[in-house]
Amino acid sequence: MNMTEVARLLLGLRAAGWTEKEINDFVLYIESGDEQYKPTPKNGKGEV
């Protein structure tokens, strides 16, 4: 993924209403695989 794609991803997550902490934790989860950063469902329907 190049920097343009990363920027679009971050802007898309912001537009979807994610907080900066949620975005940072998600990026950490992608890079590290550490479960403590894994996103959790917000509405109880399995959607993140």
DRENDRENTI-460371 format. One record per residue: residue number from 1; residue in three letters; x, y, z of N, C-alpha, C, O, CB in turn. Coordinates in steps of 0.02 Angstrom, whole numbers, padded with zeros to 5 digits. Glycine has a CB too. Example, Ala and Ser with C-alpha at 12.3 -4.5 7.8 and 13.67 -1.06 7.14 Angstrom:
2
+------+------+--------+--------+--------+--------+--------+--------+--------+--------+--------+--------+--------+--------+--------+--------+--------+
! resi ! resn !    nc1 !    nc2 !    nc3 !   cac1 !   cac2 !   cac3 !    cc1 !    cc2 !    cc3 !    oc1 !    oc2 !    oc3 !   cbc1 !   cbc2 !   cbc3 !
+------+------+--------+--------+--------+--------+--------+--------+--------+--------+--------+--------+--------+--------+--------+--------+--------+
!    1 !  ALA !  00660 ! -00284 !  00390 !  00615 ! -00225 !  00390 !  00660 ! -00165 !  00390 !  00712 ! -00166 !  00423 !  00565 ! -00224 !  00452 !
!    2 !  SER !  00642 ! -00112 !  00354 !  00684 ! -00053 !  00357 !  00645 !  00002 !  00394 !  00670 !  00057 !  00402 !  00704 ! -00030 !  00286 !
+------+------+--------+--------+--------+--------+--------+--------+--------+--------+--------+--------+--------+--------+--------+--------+--------+
END
This chain:
48
+------+------+--------+--------+--------+--------+--------+--------+--------+--------+--------+--------+--------+--------+--------+--------+--------+
! resi ! resn !    nc1 !    nc2 !    nc3 !   cac1 !   cac2 !   cac3 !    cc1 !    cc2 !    cc3 !    oc1 !    oc2 !    oc3 !   cbc1 !   cbc2 !   cbc3 !
+------+------+--------+--------+--------+--------+--------+--------+--------+--------+--------+--------+--------+--------+--------+--------+--------+
!    1 !  MET !  00043 ! -00059 !  00000 !  00000 !  00000 !  00000 !  00045 !  00062 !  00000 !  00089 !  00068 !  00043 ! -00049 !  00000 !  00062 !
!    2 !  ASN !  00035 !  00106 ! -00048 !  00076 !  00166 ! -00050 !  00047 !  00222 ! -00007 ! -00008 !  00214 !  00021 !  00084 !  00190 ! -00123 !
!    3 !  MET !  00081 !  00276 ! -00001 !  00061 !  00330 !  00044 ! -00006 !  00362 !  00023 ! -00045 !  00383 !  00066 !  00115 !  00383 !  00047 !
!    4 !  THR ! -00019 !  00366 ! -00041 ! -00083 !  00393 ! -00065 ! -00140 !  00349 ! -00041 ! -00192 !  00374 ! -00018 ! -00084 !  00400 ! -00142 !
!    5 !  GLU ! -00132 !  00284 ! -00047 ! -00184 !  00237 ! -00024 ! -00193 !  00240 !  00051 ! -00249 !  00236 !  00076 ! -00166 !  00166 ! -00046 !
!    6 !  VAL ! -00138 !  00247 !  00088 ! -00143 !  00252 !  00161 ! -00181 !  00316 !  00179 ! -00224 !  00314 !  00224 ! -00072 !  00253 !  00193 !
!    7 !  ALA ! -00167 !  00371 !  00146 ! -00201 !  00433 !  00160 ! -00276 !  00426 !  00146 ! -00317 !  00450 !  00185 ! -00171 !  00491 !  00118 !
!    8 !  ARG ! -00294 !  00394 !  00091 ! -00364 !  00384 !  00075 ! -00398 !  00340 !  00127 ! -00456 !  00352 !  00145 ! -00372 !  00353 !  00005 !
!    9 !  LEU ! -00363 !  00289 !  00150 ! -00390 !  00245 !  00202 ! -00404 !  00285 !  00266 ! -00459 !  00280 !  00294 ! -00341 !  00188 !  00217 !
!   10 !  LEU ! -00356 !  00325 !  00288 ! -00365 !  00365 !  00348 ! -00422 !  00415 !  00341 ! -00462 !  00424 !  00386 ! -00300 !  00400 !  00366 !
!   11 !  LEU ! -00425 !  00448 !  00284 ! -00478 !  00497 !  00272 ! -00547 !  00462 !  00269 ! -00596 !  00489 !  00293 ! -00466 !  00535 !  00207 !
!   12 !  GLY ! -00548 !  00403 !  00240 ! -00611 !  00365 !  00237 ! -00635 !  00344 !  00306 ! -00694 !  00347 !  00321 ! -00602 !  00304 !  00194 !
!   13 !  LEU ! -00588 !  00323 !  00350 ! -00607 !  00304 !  00418 ! -00631 !  00364 !  00457 ! -00678 !  00359 !  00497 ! -00547 !  00271 !  00454 !
!   14 !  ARG ! -00599 !  00421 !  00447 ! -00623 !  00483 !  00479 ! -00693 !  00500 !  00456 ! -00736 !  00518 !  00496 ! -00575 !  00542 !  00465 !
!   15 !  ALA ! -00704 !  00495 !  00390 ! -00770 !  00512 !  00362 ! -00824 !  00463 !  00388 ! -00882 !  00481 !  00393 ! -00768 !  00510 !  00285 !
!   16 !  ALA ! -00803 !  00402 !  00404 ! -00850 !  00352 !  00430 ! -00864 !  00362 !  00505 ! -00903 !  00325 !  00535 ! -00822 !  00282 !  00419 !
!   17 !  GLY ! -00831 !  00412 !  00534 ! -00845 !  00428 !  00604 ! -00798 !  00396 !  00654 ! -00811 !  00400 !  00714 ! -00914 !  00408 !  00620 !
!   18 !  TRP ! -00744 !  00366 !  00632 ! -00696 !  00336 !  00678 ! -00658 !  00392 !  00713 ! -00642 !  00443 !  00683 ! -00648 !  00288 !  00641 !
!   19 !  THR ! -00643 !  00381 !  00777 ! -00601 !  00428 !  00815 ! -00528 !  00417 !  00797 ! -00510 !  00366 !  00768 ! -00613 !  00421 !  00892 !
!   20 !  GLU ! -00487 !  00466 !  00814 ! -00415 !  00459 !  00800 ! -00386 !  00399 !  00838 ! -00344 !  00363 !  00811 ! -00377 !  00524 !  00821 !
!   21 !  LYS ! -00410 !  00386 !  00898 ! -00386 !  00328 !  00937 ! -00406 !  00263 !  00903 ! -00366 !  00217 !  00899 ! -00413 !  00330 !  01008 !
!   22 !  GLU ! -00468 !  00259 !  00878 ! -00490 !  00199 !  00843 ! -00448 !  00187 !  00780 ! -00430 !  00130 !  00765 ! -00564 !  00205 !  00824 !
!   23 !  ILE ! -00434 !  00240 !  00744 ! -00393 !  00234 !  00684 ! -00323 !  00211 !  00701 ! -00296 !  00165 !  00670 ! -00391 !  00302 !  00646 !
!   24 !  ASN ! -00292 !  00243 !  00751 ! -00224 !  00224 !  00771 ! -00222 !  00152 !  00795 ! -00176 !  00114 !  00777 ! -00199 !  00271 !  00827 !
!   25 !  ASP ! -00271 !  00132 !  00836 ! -00272 !  00063 !  00860 ! -00280 !  00014 !  00802 ! -00249 ! -00039 !  00802 ! -00329 !  00054 !  00911 !
!   26 !  PHE ! -00322 !  00031 !  00753 ! -00332 ! -00013 !  00695 ! -00267 ! -00021 !  00655 ! -00251 ! -00077 !  00635 ! -00387 !  00016 !  00650 !
!   27 !  VAL ! -00232 !  00034 !  00645 ! -00168 !  00030 !  00609 ! -00118 ! -00012 !  00648 ! -00082 ! -00053 !  00619 ! -00139 !  00102 !  00596 !
!   28 !  LEU ! -00116 ! -00004 !  00714 ! -00072 ! -00045 !  00755 ! -00092 ! -00119 !  00750 ! -00048 ! -00162 !  00747 ! -00075 ! -00022 !  00829 !
!   29 !  TYR ! -00156 ! -00133 !  00749 ! -00179 ! -00203 !  00743 ! -00158 ! -00232 !  00675 ! -00135 ! -00289 !  00672 ! -00256 ! -00206 !  00750 !
!   30 !  ILE ! -00165 ! -00194 !  00622 ! -00145 ! -00218 !  00556 ! -00070 ! -00234 !  00555 ! -00050 ! -00286 !  00529 ! -00162 ! -00165 !  00501 !
!   31 !  GLU ! -00030 ! -00189 !  00582 !  00042 ! -00197 !  00580 !  00068 ! -00251 !  00628 !  00112 ! -00289 !  00610 !  00076 ! -00132 !  00596 !
!   32 !  SER !  00040 ! -00254 !  00688 !  00068 ! -00298 !  00740 !  00029 ! -00363 !  00749 !  00057 ! -00414 !  00769 !  00070 ! -00262 !  00805 !
!   33 !  GLY ! -00037 ! -00362 !  00734 ! -00078 ! -00420 !  00747 ! -00096 ! -00428 !  00820 ! -00127 ! -00477 !  00840 ! -00044 ! -00482 !  00723 !
!   34 !  ASP ! -00076 ! -00378 !  00861 ! -00089 ! -00381 !  00933 ! -00164 ! -00373 !  00946 ! -00194 ! -00323 !  00926 ! -00049 ! -00325 !  00970 !
!   35 !  GLU ! -00194 ! -00423 !  00979 ! -00266 ! -00425 !  00990 ! -00292 ! -00366 !  01031 ! -00351 ! -00348 !  01025 ! -00284 ! -00489 !  01025 !
!   36 !  GLN ! -00250 ! -00334 !  01071 ! -00274 ! -00278 !  01112 ! -00296 ! -00219 !  01069 ! -00333 ! -00175 !  01092 ! -00221 ! -00256 !  01161 !
!   37 !  TYR ! -00273 ! -00216 !  01007 ! -00290 ! -00162 !  00962 ! -00345 ! -00180 !  00912 ! -00365 ! -00139 !  00871 ! -00229 ! -00139 !  00924 !
!   38 !  LYS ! -00369 ! -00242 !  00915 ! -00420 ! -00265 !  00868 ! -00485 ! -00227 !  00877 ! -00508 ! -00219 !  00934 ! -00432 ! -00341 !  00876 !
!   39 !  PRO ! -00516 ! -00203 !  00823 ! -00580 ! -00168 !  00828 ! -00634 ! -00214 !  00856 ! -00633 ! -00274 !  00846 ! -00601 ! -00140 !  00760 !
!   40 !  THR ! -00681 ! -00184 !  00891 ! -00738 ! -00221 !  00919 ! -00803 ! -00193 !  00890 ! -00806 ! -00134 !  00873 ! -00738 ! -00218 !  00997 !
!   41 !  PRO ! -00854 ! -00234 !  00885 ! -00919 ! -00210 !  00859 ! -00947 ! -00155 !  00902 ! -00942 ! -00156 !  00963 ! -00968 ! -00268 !  00855 !
!   42 !  LYS ! -00978 ! -00106 !  00869 ! -01007 ! -00049 !  00905 ! -01082 ! -00058 !  00916 ! -01110 ! -00030 !  00963 ! -00995 !  00015 !  00866 !
!   43 !  ASN ! -01115 ! -00096 !  00872 ! -01188 ! -00099 !  00874 ! -01216 ! -00168 !  00891 ! -01276 ! -00178 !  00887 ! -01216 ! -00077 !  00809 !
!   44 !  GLY ! -01173 ! -00215 !  00909 ! -01197 ! -00281 !  00927 ! -01216 ! -00326 !  00869 ! -01240 ! -00382 !  00880 ! -01254 ! -00275 !  00972 !
!   45 !  LYS ! -01207 ! -00302 !  00807 ! -01225 ! -00341 !  00748 ! -01163 ! -00369 !  00712 ! -01168 ! -00394 !  00657 ! -01265 ! -00298 !  00699 !
!   46 !  GLY ! -01107 ! -00365 !  00745 ! -01046 ! -00391 !  00715 ! -01011 ! -00343 !  00668 ! -00959 ! -00359 !  00639 ! -01061 ! -00453 !  00679 !
!   47 !  GLU ! -01040 ! -00283 !  00660 ! -01009 ! -00233 !  00617 ! -00961 ! -00192 !  00658 ! -00973 ! -00177 !  00717 ! -01063 ! -00187 !  00584 !
!   48 !  VAL ! -00905 ! -00174 !  00627 ! -00854 ! -00134 !  00662 ! -00863 ! -00062 !  00645 ! -00825 ! -00020 !  00669 ! -00784 ! -00157 !  00642 !
+------+------+--------+--------+--------+--------+--------+--------+--------+--------+--------+--------+--------+--------+--------+--------+--------+
END
